Amino acid sequence: MPYPTIKDLPASVRNHLPIHAQEIYREAFNHTFDSHKGEPGQEERSHRIAWAAVKRKYVKSGEQWVER
């Protein structure tokens, strides 16, 4: 299911990532979800790709995600 706004993201994303990282996650998830419509594992793949997109710009330092 695509996320219309960052307020709709899972709590695990909203509660841990900065706003900009949440926007990256949402955009990557929605794009992947639409690109792989009807394929098995569509949602799981979309979450993995969204996290990979976030990790290109952010790194976890202790308990916080910070921009590279």
Contacts in CASP RR format, 6 or more apart in sequence:
PFRMAT RR
TARGET T0000
AUTHOR 0000-0000-0000
METHOD contacts of the structure
MODEL  1
MPYPTIKDLPASVRNHLPIHAQEIYREAFNHTFDSHKGEPGQEERSHRIA
WAAVKRKYVKSGEQWVER
1 33 0 8 1.000
1 43 0 8 1.000
2 29 0 8 1.000
2 30 0 8 1.000
2 33 0 8 1.000
2 34 0 8 1.000
3 9 0 8 1.000
3 26 0 8 1.000
3 29 0 8 1.000
3 30 0 8 1.000
5 26 0 8 1.000
6 14 0 8 1.000
6 19 0 8 1.000
6 22 0 8 1.000
6 23 0 8 1.000
6 26 0 8 1.000
7 14 0 8 1.000
9 22 0 8 1.000
9 25 0 8 1.000
9 26 0 8 1.000
13 22 0 8 1.000
13 25 0 8 1.000
14 22 0 8 1.000
16 65 0 8 1.000
17 25 0 8 1.000
17 54 0 8 1.000
17 58 0 8 1.000
17 65 0 8 1.000
18 58 0 8 1.000
18 65 0 8 1.000
18 67 0 8 1.000
20 57 0 8 1.000
20 67 0 8 1.000
21 54 0 8 1.000
21 57 0 8 1.000
21 58 0 8 1.000
21 65 0 8 1.000
24 50 0 8 1.000
24 53 0 8 1.000
24 54 0 8 1.000
24 57 0 8 1.000
24 58 0 8 1.000
25 50 0 8 1.000
25 51 0 8 1.000
25 53 0 8 1.000
25 54 0 8 1.000
26 50 0 8 1.000
27 53 0 8 1.000
28 46 0 8 1.000
28 49 0 8 1.000
28 50 0 8 1.000
28 52 0 8 1.000
28 53 0 8 1.000
28 54 0 8 1.000
29 46 0 8 1.000
29 47 0 8 1.000
29 49 0 8 1.000
29 50 0 8 1.000
30 46 0 8 1.000
32 45 0 8 1.000
32 46 0 8 1.000
32 49 0 8 1.000
32 50 0 8 1.000
33 42 0 8 1.000
33 43 0 8 1.000
33 46 0 8 1.000
36 42 0 8 1.000
36 45 0 8 1.000
36 46 0 8 1.000
39 45 0 8 1.000
54 65 0 8 1.000
57 67 0 8 1.000
57 68 0 8 1.000
58 65 0 8 1.000
58 66 0 8 1.000
58 67 0 8 1.000
58 68 0 8 1.000
59 65 0 8 1.000
59 66 0 8 1.000
59 68 0 8 1.000
60 66 0 8 1.000
END
